[in-house]
């Protein structure tokens, strides 16, 4: 009888029951909106800390409907005083790391948005074995070159932060990166070179995402 080999380097996926628990969401953008909804669906008491100027329309709606508590400013360590869990959803690696370190010191479970993606499936305790089967099915369905695409997107993201480092650009950076991932085919993301990335980044200011073929032509002109 054969058994799956131990591969190492993975993450232990854990589902938390947060009913009536205090969940702190740091950030108010698109990613935060999704995490807020998941927390509310799990019957958690949600507090959002984010300046009003950085709120996504959906987050603003949750606040207006009194579905969440809003703290109108950037994160401060004292925000953790009553938190049972923290969901950090800001496009700032340094700030995210600081939140994570503080949560670790206080032994508060925390999930940081700015980390490599992982497939997570939960049946809310009703069928752990079924969840494992679903995860395996999803993993098997992913193309073999997905890893290369993720690495290239990560490199592009780092280059983008160097081009537009201002924290106020966070929402625009996230929207533009999402557009790249949605408009380009997976094979395009795999084939993308550093020269292609440099040429593609010249379109960030206008918010454009031209096709790879156009970017390649522009890249060749830049290097002539």
N, C-alpha and C positions, 0 to 999 in steps of 0.2 A: 504493500500500500504506500503510495507516495503522498507527501504532504507539501504544502507551499513552503518555499525556502524563505528564510529570514533575510530581508533585504536591508534593513537599517535605514536611518535617516528620515523616518516618517514621523508623523504626529499622531498622538492619541486623541481620537475624536470623542468628545464628551458632550452629552446633552444635559443642560441644566434646567431644573424646575424653578422658575422664578416667580411663580404666582404670589402676589402681594409683597414681593421683594422690591427694594429700591434699586433701580437700574439708572446709572448716570450715562448719558450720551454726550460725548464731547464733540462738538461740531454741529453744523446745521445745514449741510449741503445735501447733494443727491444720495451719497452713500449713507449719511446719517438718517435720511428719510426712510430708507429701506430697513435700517436697524431699529428705528423707532417703531415701525409698524410690526416687525417681528416681536419686539418686546411687549407691545400692547396686546398682540394676539396671544401672548403667553401670560396675560393678566398681570403684568408687572406694573409697578408704579414708576413712571418714567420722568426723569428730570433732564432737560436739555440745557447745556451751557454753551452759548454761542452769541456773539454780537448780532443784533437784529439785522445789520447790514449784510450778514453772511447767510441769512436763512433762505433755504429752498422754499418755493411756494407751498409744497406739501407740508413741510415742517411748520411754516407760518399758519397753515390751516389747522394743524393739530393743536397748536398753541391757542389760536383763536377759539377753538371748540373746547378748550380746557381739558383736552385729552392728556396733556403733559404739562409739567411745570417748567417755566422758562427762566433762565438766569441770563440776563442781557450783558454779557461780557465774555472775555476769554477765560480759559480754565485757570483756577487757582487751587493749590493743594488742599485748602479747606473744603473744597467741593467733595472730597472723598470721605468726609467725616461720617456721613450717613449712607454711603453707597455700599450695596451688597455685591454689585457687579458694575464694571465699567466697559462701555463700548466706545472706543475712540475712533472717530471718523473724520480726521482732518488731514489735509494734504501737506503735511509738514513733518518730515521724518524726525527732526530734532525734538520738536514739541511732543510728538507721539512717543518717542523714546523716553522722554522725561515723565510722561504720564505713566508709562509702563513701569518704570523704575519705582515711582511712588507707590503704585498699586502692589508691586512685588514686596516692597518694604512692609506694607500694611496687610499683606496676604489677602488682597482683594482680587478675585478673578477678573481678568481683563482681556479684551480682544481688541487688537490694534488693526485698523484697516490697511495700513501700509506694510503688509507682509505678503509673501508669496501665496497665491490662491491654493486652497485645498478643497477637495470634494467632500461635502458633509451631508449625510442623510440621517434623519431621525424618524422613528415611528412613535416617539413620545412614550417609549417603554412598552408599547403593545406588541412589538415583534422585532427584537434585536437581531435575530438571525436573518429575518427578511431584509432589514436595513443593510446588513453585510452583503447580502446577495445583490441588492440594488446598487450599492457602491461599486461592487466588482463589475456589474454590467455596465455602469457608466464609465468606469475606468477602461474597460475593454473596448468601448465604443469610441473612445477618444483617438484621434489619429496619432501615429507614432512620432510625428514631427511637432507635436504640440509643445514639447519642452523647449525646442529651439525658438519657436514663435514667442513663448513667454519670456525667454532670456533676451530676445531682441527688443521686445516691448519694454522690458525693464531698462535696457540700455538707452532706448529712446527717451524714456521718462527721466532718467538721470540727466541726459543732455538737455532736456527741456527745462529742468530746474535751473541749470546753469545759465540758460538763455533768459529765463524769466523767473528770477529768484524771489521777487517780491511776494510776500504772503497774500497780498491783495489779489494776486493773479491765480490763487488756488482754484477757484471755481472755473475760471477760464481754462487753466491747464487740464483740469479733470475732464471738462467737456470736450476739449480738443483731442485728448488721448482716447476718449470713448469713441469719438468720430473716426479716428484712425482704425481702431479695432473693429468697428462696425462696417466701414466702407471698404477696407482692404480684405482680400481673401487671405485665408490662412497661409497658403503658399507664398503670397507676397510678403507676409510678415516674416516667414522663414528665410526668404531670399534677401531681405533687407540688409544692406551693408552699412558700415559707419558713414561712408560717403553718401549713401542714399538718405540716411538719417539727417545728415547736415543739410542736404538740399531740401528735405521735407520740412525741417524746422524753419526755413526761411518763409514758410507759409503760415506759421503760427500766428503772427501779429494780425493777419487778416482773418484768421480762423478757417482757412481753406485746407482741404485735404485732397490734393490731386492724385490721380492714379499713379502706380509705381512706374509705368512706362514714361510718363511725363517727368517724374522725379529723376529717373535715370538720365534722361536727356539733359536736364538742368545740372545734374551732378557732373556729367561729362564736360559741360561748358565751364563749370566752376574750376575743374581740374586742368583745363587746357592752358 
